[in-house]
Amino acid sequence: GKPEIGVELCDHLGIDNGQEYIYADPENDCYSNLALNSGWNTMIRPATAFRFKDRFSQPGSMKSLFEVLGKWKDAVYIPPKLEQS
């Protein structure tokens, strides 16, 4: 995505020095060329379900998940391409 959105996202999530860790791809070339997993197909894969199972069964792991999800509830960012959402 755009660099200014990356800065806004880092501020929202409280990531110090986010510019050192987040890669901005305004033209979306990297995402497209890497052909990363995306869309609903990613969510319905068996690996995703097993990862959720692992997360639910580990002591204390839900705390970190809820902490991360709590930050995302107020973040609304539209990805450059629909299939990335």
Backbone as CSV, one residue per row, in Angstrom:
resi,resn,N_x,N_y,N_z,CA_x,CA_y,CA_z,C_x,C_y,C_z
1,GLY,0.794,-1.185,0.000,0.000,0.000,0.000,0.842,1.257,0.000
2,LYS,0.200,2.359,0.195,0.839,3.674,0.152,1.614,3.942,1.441
3,PRO,2.740,4.643,1.350,3.548,4.940,2.539,2.776,5.668,3.635
4,GLU,1.918,6.619,3.256,1.189,7.379,4.282,0.209,6.489,5.049
5,ILE,-0.335,5.473,4.393,-1.216,4.531,5.082,-0.402,3.674,6.046
6,GLY,0.798,3.304,5.629,1.687,2.542,6.508,2.031,3.307,7.772
7,VAL,2.308,4.589,7.651,2.605,5.443,8.812,1.382,5.521,9.723
8,GLU,0.212,5.715,9.122,-1.029,5.794,9.893,-1.297,4.485,10.638
9,LEU,-1.074,3.369,9.968,-1.287,2.068,10.581,-0.323,1.844,11.744
10,CYS,0.933,2.202,11.569,1.920,2.058,12.648,1.533,2.902,13.854
11,ASP,1.071,4.110,13.603,0.623,4.973,14.701,-0.556,4.342,15.426
12,HIS,-1.520,3.831,14.668,-2.722,3.229,15.260,-2.380,2.002,16.106
13,LEU,-1.466,1.170,15.609,-1.113,-0.061,16.318,-0.041,0.153,17.372
14,GLY,0.523,1.348,17.436,1.546,1.642,18.435,2.872,0.970,18.131
15,ILE,3.225,0.860,16.859,4.490,0.241,16.465,5.547,1.330,16.381
16,ASP,6.480,1.306,17.331,7.568,2.286,17.326,8.523,1.986,16.169
17,ASN,8.988,3.016,15.502,9.915,2.888,14.378,9.379,1.950,13.298
18,GLY,8.091,2.007,13.052,7.463,1.139,12.068,8.059,1.254,10.685
19,GLN,8.587,2.424,10.346,9.175,2.610,9.030,10.367,1.679,8.810
20,GLU,10.938,1.147,9.886,12.049,0.212,9.760,11.573,-1.213,9.465
21,TYR,10.295,-1.490,9.709,9.785,-2.854,9.607,8.728,-3.047,8.524
22,ILE,8.065,-1.984,8.134,6.943,-2.092,7.202,7.399,-1.657,5.815
23,TYR,7.073,-2.465,4.832,7.422,-2.167,3.442,6.205,-1.588,2.735
24,ALA,6.380,-0.412,2.165,5.303,0.209,1.397,5.475,-0.167,-0.073
25,ASP,4.371,-0.551,-0.691,4.381,-0.992,-2.081,3.243,-0.284,-2.822
26,PRO,3.411,1.029,-3.091,2.319,1.819,-3.661,1.742,1.256,-4.961
27,GLU,2.566,0.647,-5.777,2.095,0.102,-7.050,1.633,-1.348,-6.914
28,ASN,1.808,-1.923,-5.720,1.379,-3.284,-5.428,2.145,-4.332,-6.238
29,ASP,3.330,-3.981,-6.710,4.126,-4.897,-7.526,4.641,-6.094,-6.729
30,CYS,5.139,-5.847,-5.535,5.702,-6.928,-4.729,4.639,-7.978,-4.409
31,TYR,3.491,-7.533,-3.930,2.414,-8.455,-3.581,1.996,-9.288,-4.789
32,SER,1.849,-8.649,-5.916,1.430,-9.351,-7.131,2.493,-10.340,-7.605
33,ASN,3.744,-9.926,-7.599,4.821,-10.789,-8.084,5.096,-11.974,-7.163
34,LEU,4.871,-11.804,-5.876,5.072,-12.910,-4.939,3.905,-13.889,-4.948
35,ALA,2.777,-13.478,-5.479,1.566,-14.313,-5.528,1.246,-14.870,-4.140
36,LEU,1.180,-13.967,-3.167,0.898,-14.366,-1.796,-0.508,-14.941,-1.669
37,ASN,-0.697,-15.771,-0.645,-2.033,-16.309,-0.380,-2.974,-15.156,-0.076
38,SER,-4.165,-15.219,-0.618,-5.109,-14.146,-0.373,-6.524,-14.640,-0.598
39,GLY,-7.472,-13.861,-0.123,-8.878,-14.139,-0.363,-9.439,-15.231,0.523
40,TRP,-10.661,-15.620,0.204,-11.370,-16.627,0.997,-10.695,-17.983,0.928
41,ASN,-10.001,-18.274,-0.175,-9.332,-19.570,-0.284,-8.332,-19.790,0.843
42,THR,-7.729,-18.721,1.314,-6.790,-18.825,2.420,-7.510,-19.204,3.710
43,MET,-8.685,-18.633,3.919,-9.423,-18.884,5.157,-10.013,-20.290,5.232
44,ILE,-10.294,-20.915,4.096,-10.936,-22.227,4.137,-9.944,-23.375,3.975
45,ARG,-8.669,-23.081,3.996,-7.650,-24.123,3.893,-7.534,-24.860,5.222
46,PRO,-7.278,-26.146,5.198,-7.116,-26.911,6.440,-6.015,-26.344,7.339
47,ALA,-4.945,-25.844,6.767,-3.845,-25.297,7.569,-4.318,-24.145,8.455
48,THR,-5.245,-23.340,7.953,-5.767,-22.224,8.738,-6.553,-22.739,9.931
49,ALA,-7.389,-23.730,9.714,-8.172,-24.304,10.813,-7.268,-24.930,11.867
50,PHE,-6.228,-25.643,11.442,-5.312,-26.255,12.406,-4.543,-25.199,13.189
51,ARG,-4.217,-24.100,12.551,-3.509,-23.027,13.266,-4.410,-22.397,14.315
52,PHE,-5.688,-22.209,13.991,-6.628,-21.708,14.997,-6.749,-22.696,16.151
53,LYS,-6.808,-23.996,15.847,-6.881,-25.016,16.894,-5.656,-24.927,17.805
54,ASP,-4.478,-24.802,17.212,-3.255,-24.668,18.001,-3.314,-23.429,18.884
55,ARG,-3.807,-22.353,18.325,-3.897,-21.096,19.071,-4.833,-21.242,20.269
56,PHE,-5.965,-21.882,20.060,-6.953,-22.035,21.127,-6.482,-22.974,22.230
57,SER,-5.617,-23.924,21.903,-5.230,-24.940,22.889,-3.976,-24.589,23.681
58,GLN,-3.281,-23.530,23.345,-2.062,-23.152,24.059,-2.390,-22.183,25.191
59,PRO,-1.914,-22.469,26.400,-2.192,-21.577,27.530,-1.684,-20.157,27.279
60,GLY,-2.546,-19.194,27.502,-2.169,-17.790,27.389,-2.132,-17.245,25.973
61,SER,-2.297,-18.095,24.986,-2.186,-17.612,23.602,-3.368,-16.742,23.191
62,MET,-4.505,-16.961,23.793,-5.673,-16.153,23.446,-5.505,-14.710,23.901
63,LYS,-4.767,-14.503,24.973,-4.545,-13.143,25.463,-3.852,-12.297,24.395
64,SER,-2.804,-12.833,23.796,-2.090,-12.065,22.768,-2.950,-11.892,21.517
65,LEU,-3.753,-12.906,21.183,-4.641,-12.786,20.029,-5.673,-11.681,20.251
66,PHE,-6.288,-11.666,21.427,-7.283,-10.632,21.720,-6.650,-9.247,21.795
67,GLU,-5.410,-9.179,22.252,-4.707,-7.893,22.299,-4.518,-7.340,20.889
68,VAL,-4.111,-8.192,19.968,-3.913,-7.773,18.585,-5.252,-7.440,17.930
69,LEU,-6.231,-8.310,18.100,-7.535,-8.071,17.479,-8.196,-6.817,18.033
70,GLY,-7.964,-6.525,19.313,-8.521,-5.318,19.919,-8.008,-4.056,19.255
71,LYS,-6.775,-4.087,18.807,-6.218,-2.927,18.104,-6.792,-2.797,16.702
72,TRP,-7.128,-3.908,16.083,-7.620,-3.884,14.715,-9.074,-3.461,14.603
73,LYS,-9.816,-3.552,15.702,-11.254,-3.268,15.612,-11.548,-1.847,15.144
74,ASP,-10.663,-0.908,15.413,-10.879,0.481,14.986,-10.079,0.842,13.735
75,ALA,-9.373,-0.121,13.194,-8.554,0.134,12.004,-9.321,-0.291,10.762
76,VAL,-9.552,0.635,9.883,-10.217,0.316,8.628,-9.298,0.786,7.506
77,TYR,-8.676,-0.174,6.860,-7.783,0.128,5.757,-8.192,-0.717,4.573
78,ILE,-8.393,-0.082,3.458,-8.787,-0.788,2.252,-7.527,-1.148,1.480
79,PRO,-7.330,-2.445,1.229,-6.125,-2.854,0.497,-6.161,-2.381,-0.947
80,PRO,-4.977,-2.278,-1.576,-4.918,-1.796,-2.958,-5.740,-2.656,-3.932
81,LYS,-5.808,-3.952,-3.689,-6.555,-4.838,-4.578,-7.586,-5.624,-3.770
82,LEU,-8.729,-5.842,-4.352,-9.829,-6.530,-3.666,-9.419,-7.901,-3.173
83,GLU,-8.628,-8.654,-3.942,-8.275,-10.006,-3.529,-7.344,-10.041,-2.316
84,GLN,-6.849,-8.895,-1.880,-6.016,-8.833,-0.690,-6.833,-8.719,0.590
85,SER,-8.109,-8.449,0.466,-8.911,-8.243,1.664,-9.365,-9.545,2.280
